[in-house]
């Protein structure tokens, strides 16, 4: 079965070096629709760098990123998003002074069907689009349990809900692959559990693939179908959670030899 | 939700129309009175272009969070474009005196041309300049502002020596846009209409996808591009949109003033049209509040007018009035006071709205009460 499916996101020999430092080398991954893949590794292993490569923040020095078989070389970040890769950030990056619903609306870039003229003269097209935007944003906020705070400034939300808002914002881009950078960092167990349900709902509902960076091992082991382990920019193991947990080089990387 | 919005629009339109008609009646009643004609009307003209200028810079500085110090350069482009176009039209015989209907058309065309040329040039400047951020952007826009002034200075037909023939002053005043005090009263409605239209258009821009995108860029550019916002497109577009209105403000400026001199737009100028002065207006009014810019432009105009022309200045001790000879010192003082005591400006990012005025006041009062109670409690515990 697995051989016949087309991976939604694929990287081939992806690598980047900063000067003489090879931050990531020979990174290969295939993610299929609906899959939840974990990316783990010790601090400084290059996980976030991989995310930056996958979203066009860094241009790779070698290798390619393919989305649905199409290479994304030389594209800018917003074009990666247009193609269907959205992400959240390790240290939350919300539009702090904007309201929660506006944060989501900003990301609905594929639903903006009016131009400067319509906006200036407030044509019916403008109102129609804005109404649709509000509806879409509200439905996304409901999925993430944020509908009650839609009009509040984003910065006023508690930490856990800010994380969820980041996910809601990423969802608004209509992506095919969602990259989550340590979504459970700094959360208490209740918040983590809530987040998990949220992630699962999203996956079931939208049928998207998710790549997850996480330090919370119980979370990774529980939800991910496959795990890839990075250390010093190199893939040291890949496979099912059980395989990875038993892999001696993974244990060595985490605990030292 | 939508019916509330349309009710708000209706309310605003009605109030604006009523105010406008009130102004018209006032001008027709008092139009020939000395102080009204010589002081109040020219002041309103100046306030008009300052409001448009400050609000247009607020788009870039307040809403998009990019510090541009070359805004008066675009205003200069607008001023010279409008003035030269009106002179050319006069020479081509399109109008003979300012009460002709054809003059009105020339006037409208000049204002539009001023805006369009300023927008085009800012588009060309914006493409390379807006790749930079923060201090670097400030310096490069400052540089471009100076370059614009110098180019205008050295163009044979619009340099400091005058607009084509004879002295700029006499020529513009007699044949072009420059309005005398009588024409200023006569065309006051035009200044008001242009100002209201410009402010409305900018407001519409801010309350649309464009405003959302640029505020997102201000709050976090990386997150904005990771949310699919084409940041360079929106930055350049906003820069050009803002320069359009700076150009319009420039056209109003050349209507107001009988002379045009590049030195009044230069960065080294101590007068009211220095790019830093506009920045002070935006910061004073509140970055991200168009109504704040409008209020601040009026306040700063008043301060500027008073320290230059106020009768009370003469009665001050010499040490104080000595300071007033250097208006830049006063503006700097204003800026420092604002940053110390109200870092978000008078309005912050609040927009004045007739419809929400009463609920807003009520909410602000409640908030103040809550803050007071909290402070009391803290004192009681401490």
Interface residues (C-beta under 8 A of the other chain):
Chain A: X55 X57 X76 X77 X78 X81 X82 X86 X87 X89 X93 X94 X95 X96 X97 X98 X102 X103 X105 X106 X107 X109 X110 X112 X114 X116 X119 X120 X121 X122 X126 X127 X130 X131 X134 X169 X170 X172 X173
Chain B: X1 X2 X201 X204 X205 X208 X209 X210 X212 X213 X215 X216 X218 X219 X220 X222 X223 X224 X225 X226 X227 X228 X229 X230 X231 X237 X241 X288 X349
